[in-house]
């Protein structure tokens, strides 16, 4: 619990003093007094004139100041040489996550709570400000408004803290990017719930959206989405802290995220099934195809992020040889866990396509081969994964980042552009030009084509070449270890 959290208590001692407790209400009182007496806020009831200044001061104090405090929480420990002591302490990952997330922003929340008190005080008199009628209609009670303000602040702080811990893992200093991302998230949540112009349009909306087999209001869909993402942001923070504390992260959390995220996204596909023209079983197949695309992207990203984890690969291989299954699970790469989900989706998507869409998909996708497209995506992932590992684990010691950028630029930029320019200069036109250009691009992008031969054989040869390069790089690594 946060009340008995030692890390939270440490921040309370650092952030608070009798002087700081006294000076904050005085400063806020002066700001609100000056802002409420401007010509733009002349109203009959003086209590109502406090609402808008209090709201936007909350925006500055909690979203801006609090976001910066959350973004710099991890870096400040490194700067004060206290992080190594914390890693050797008895604090668990969740103790550090909760303590830092709420402890580092505790003083800004002290100011925020004072401002929320002013908002609660002025809200019953809000009718005196005519343009606030829609907001008052959406929130008959100020409690709901306060809850969304707190939620926007917490979600922005969590985002800033997440990217701050990512910088900590990568041994980077600076809180600029985490702060900006956290502020963007807070502003977005504020806009989705309360509205940038305080009209609460989403809350007043009577529209409904379909999510799988349920009909939900657009407002509940927004709130549910925000809670979903906040949950996974906090889980991601905890996983980063676990790694810093030398715990082993199994792929179970990644698998759970990919599964739930694909379920979340594919649930909204029902809104495009106008007049139920696609049957339920057919819709399941389409959702599996989209889930395959989502998890494929997650697999590709994980391969890229873990390509340099040589120590983890060695622990994994050693555990497999010794049949130490617990250590195998703890050191399994994330991409291997993602493949456990991707493989059945690949089978279901292709079998369902053959069973329900044997005559092709409706509309512009009639000639699309799902088997060729999904197989091409897997092959491109394998090709790039092998190249990532060859570069990051190979014998080249310097400029690995430059080599990765060069690989991406050549593979997805310069080479396809060169081929496309060559085809443009050929004396062909019409459908011959379109077919030639499309078939050429199949060598560089996972477009699928209309059959396995045209869509997958071009990249299959590249996978074989990438595997040879990988074997050469690994032989160099073994020779280096032997020396």
Secondary structure, 3 states (H helix, E strand, C coil): CHHHCHHHHHHHHHHCCHHHHHHHHHHHHHHHHHHHCCHHHCCCCCCCHHHHHHHHHHHHHHHHHHHHHHHCHHHHHHHCCCHHHHHCCCCCHHHHHHHHHHHCCHHHHHHHHHHHHHHHHHHCCHHHCHHHHHHHHHCCCHHHHHHHHHHHHHHHHHHHHHHHHHHHHCCCCCCHHHHHHHHHHHHHHHHHHCCCCCCCHHHHCCCEEEECCEEEEHHHHHHHHHHHHHHHHHHHHHHHHHHHCCCCCCCHHHHHHHHHHHHHHHHHHHHHCHHHCCCHHHHHHHHHHHHHHHHHHHHHHHHHHHCCCHHHHHHHHHHHHHCCHHHHHHHCCHHHHHHHHHHHHHHHHHHHHHHHCCCCCCHHHCCCCHHHHHHHHHHHHHHHHHHHHHHHHCCCCCCHHHHHHHHHHHHHHHHHHHHHHHHHCCCCCHHHHHHHHHHHHCCCCCCCCCCHHHHHHHHHHHHHHHHHHHHHHHHHHHHHHHC
